[in-house]
Amino acid sequence: MDILAGMNREWLAALTWMAALVAGAGSMVWRRRRADLAALAAVVVFMAANTGAGIYVLNHLADGRWGGDGQPKLAPPALSGTPVVGQFLEPLDGAMAGMAGGVNDFIDFRAALPVALDFFAAAGWATAISVPVALAAAAVQAGKARRRRAEAAAWQGEVEKLRAELDAVKRHVGYRDIL
């Protein structure tokens, strides 16, 4: 079952954008409004969706959606129906049908290749864009980690201070003498 059978080139390209937007919005909700991670998720999903769309186009070469139906297909004549020598020409019929099928496959491939390359090029651009976006997300994450470490150190200092005060109170009350 091919769920993308009714989609043409433009709808398939729009589907890649919609998948990226949904992934970015979903990541924004799931990651508590972290725009850096949402942008990275959107770019990565856009890259994967475009790669998948290019592979889909190459797996469905004979489909007329990619422009292969714009050029007439070759149909070899049937030579086996020729009187007297028809039975001797049957192998030639098979060879000509095979060659015509190969030419028709090449026509389909030549029509689908630019469409697939458009999707692969978009995936390549998404890969190029993902590098600075990932570096920005890593920088934001490193800043947050540095702040968390500073907060933890501050809390650790506060805990040390409170322990010292508690020890002073224990000494004042004579808590150690009781045990």
Secondary structure, DSSP 8 states (H G I E B T S, - for coil): --TTTT--HHHHHHHHHHHHHHHHHHHHHHTTS-HHHHHHHHHHHHHHHHHHHHHHHHHTTT-GGGTGGGS--------TTSTTTGGGGHHHHHHHHHHHHHHHHHHHHHHHHHHHHHHHHHHHHHHHHHHHHHHHHHHHHHHHHHHHHHHHHHHHHHHHHHHHHHHHHHHHHTHHHH-
